[in-house]
Every structure is written in C-alpha cells, then in structure tokens.
Amino acid sequence: MDQPSIAPARAERRQTAIILRIVAVACLAVMLAAAKLAGERGVHVVEALFYRQFLFLPVLLAWLWMGPGLMSVRTARLGAHASRTAVGLAGMVLNFLTVTLLPLAEATTIGFTVPIFATILSALVLKEATGLHRWGAVLAGFLGVLVMVQPGTMHFEPLGLSVAIAAAMVVAVVSIVLRQIGRTEAAPTTVFWFTLFSLPPLGMAMLFFGQSHDLLSWILLGIIGLAGGAGQICLTASLRLAPVSLVMSMDYTSLLWATLLGWLIWDHWPGPSTWAGAALIVASGLYIAWRERVRAIRREAA
C-alpha cells in the first residue's frame, strides 16, 4: 500500500495558516474601525480596551479548554508576563488613540513601521548583528514615512502622527519582549496571562471612565471585544501551522481592509502620497522579514 506524501500535507497546513492570518487581519481591522466609530460616539478609550479584553476572556478560556487545555497556561514567569502586560497595554492605548485621530488607512500604514523600529531596538538593546541590508531597509521605510506624511504641508495632524509613531515604537518594544518570553512560553500562555493581567488595571480605570451608552455604542463595544478576540486566536493559530516569515507577510493585507472600511464608513480614500509611502514601508518590512528568515536558516545550518 502506498504511503501518503508528506509534502501535500505541509502545503495544506501553510495554506490554512495563510487563510487564518488573513482572517485575523480582517477581524482586527473591523475591531479598529469599531473603535473609531465608538470613539466618535463618546466611548472613552479605556472603555474600548476594557471590553476588548473582558469579552475576549471567555472566548479564550473556551478555546484553551477545547484545545491545549486550561493547565497548559501554567508558568513560572509571572513577572515577565506582568512586564509584557504593562508594555502591551500602553501599545493598545496608543493604537486605539491613533485610529481615533487619523483615518484608518493612514493609521494602518504608519503601523507598518513596527518592523523598522524592532530592527533598531534589536541592534541597540539585544545587540543583534544588523548588516547594511537591514539598515538600508530601515532607511527606505523611514523614507516611505516622509513621502506619506509630507513634512511641512500639514498633510497629517501633528498629534495624530505623533501618537501613531509612538504606538509603532511601543509595539516594536512588545515584539522584543515577546521574543524574549517566547523562548520558554507558548503563544497561548502569553495571550492568556496578558488578557488576565490587563483586566484589573482596566477595571479600576473603568471606575473613573465607565459610562452608560446607547444601543449602537454597546453593539460597537461588543464588536471590539469579539472581533479582537477572534483575530487574536487566528493570529496565534496561524503561527502553529507555518513559519513566522510566511504568515506575517499577510499582515500587510490590513491596508486593503482599512482602506475599504474607511471608504465605506467615512467616505475617505487615501491620496497618492499615502499609497507611495505605503509601498516603500511595506517593501521595507517584507525585506526585513526576508532577511530574518535567511539569518534563521543560516543559524540552523551552523
């Protein structure tokens, strides 16, 4: 009897991972669009973050129960997870503020600079070797930001631009922290403790910022929680089925979703400078990801 080929199974797993990543990116784009709409209706960013985490927790527990099991999240590194929560919450606050201050497509495009800042931090903090190729990609990415922003033209609101860049920098710090934690902790474990640890400080903040809302605002808060949770699970699941360098390249499809939602909801279409800058930023991020993959292969060979 013929043995089944392994290659088609691997190819199928990679296709599933790509589909999951695209679904995840779409869910997170919907979450940010809902957050922007909710902010326009008077919902405070603290409320949006609280319901994002609070509504995700039961979904996460059900996913763990049906998958690796609730005992799989046991850890001896609670301090590391607490630090990740502090930085992660700061990043979430800045990301939610960014979409309230800028159009979705522009906010998403600036978010693509995360690999650029992560490369800089890897060189400065982790002392990782960073050659001319990756520094060239970093410079190309910053050139893309300049093309998109057009300094001196007030093309972007200064506060929104500052918050967006700060958000990208903090998320880059999160990526460095996750890289450190990921040496000993599985992705579901990190997601669980981040969700659990983030609820007490957000709950305390709700004592000051929580308020009553109309039905549509509550629906938007529900979308924020459920779409964000679904996106988080799909992100995690995609990394189990395929290499990081493959699935993360799908994250750039978020610009398509953000553009579509911005056009449908706010009748906003990005200008030529945004598309030109986005092309440079995306190319920079993809090249950095490719170089990371090449270095990983060389380390494995060595």
Residue, then its C-alpha position, 0 to 999 in steps of 0.5 A: m500500500d502506498q504511503p501518503s506524501i508528506a509534502p501535500a500535507r505541509a502545503e495544506r497546513r501553510q495554506t490554512a495558516i495563510i487563510l487564518r492570518i488573513v482572517a485575523v487581519a480582517c477581524l482586527a481591522v473591523m475591531l479598529a474601525a469599531a473603535k473609531l466609530a465608538g470613539e466618535r460616539g463618546v466611548h472613552v478609550v479605556e472603555a474600548l480596551f476594557y471590553r476588548q479584553f473582558l469579552f475576549l476572556p471567555v472566548l479564550l478560556a473556551w478555546l484553551w479548554m477545547g484545545p491545549g487545555l486550561m493547565s497548559v497556561r501554567t508558568a513560572r514567569l509571572g513577572a515577565h508576563a506582568s512586564r509584557t502586560a504593562v508594555g502591551l497595554a500602553g501599545m493598545v492605548l496608543n493604537f486605539l488613540t491613533v485610529t481615533l485621530l487619523p483615518l484608518a488607512e493612514a493609521t494602518t500604514i504608519g503601523f507598518t513601521v513596527p518592523i523598522f523600529a524592532t530592527i533598531l531596538s534589536a541592534l541597540v538593546l539585544k545587540e543583534a548583528t544588523g548588516l547594511h541590508r537591514w539598515g538600508a531597509v530601515l532607511a527606505g521605510f523611514l523614507g516611505v514615512l516622509v513621502m506619506v506624511q509630507p513634512g511641512t504641508m500639514h498633510f497629517e495632524p501633528l498629534g495624530l502622527s505623533v501618537a501613531i509613531a509612538a504606538a509603532m515604537v511601543v509595539a516594536v518594544v512588545s515584539i522584543v519582549l515577546r521574543q524574549i518570553g517566547r523562548t520558554e512560553a507558548a503563544p497561548t500562555t502569553v495571550f492568556w496571562f496578558t488578557l488576565f493581567s490587563l483586566p484589573p488595571l482596566g477595571m479600576a480605570m473603568l471606575f473613573f471612565g465607565q459610562s452608560h451608552d446607547l444601543l449602537s455604542w454597546i453593539l460597537l463595544g461588543i464588536i471590539g471585544l469579539a472581533g479582537g478576540a477572534g483575530q487574536i486566536c487566528l493570529t496565534a493559530s496561524l503561527r502553529l501551522a507555518p513559519v513566522s516569515l510566511v504568515m506575517s507577510m499577510d499582515y500587510t493585507s490590513l491596508l486593503w481592509a482599512t482602506l475599504l472600511g474607511w471608504l465605506i464608513w467615512d467616505h475617505w480614500p487615501g491620496p497618492s502620497t499615502w499609497a507611495g509611502a505605503a509601498l516603500i514601508v511595506a517593501s521595507g518590512l517584507y525585506i526585513a522579514w526576508r532577511e530574518r528568515v535567511r539569518a534563521i536558516r543560516r543559524e540552523a545550518a551552523 
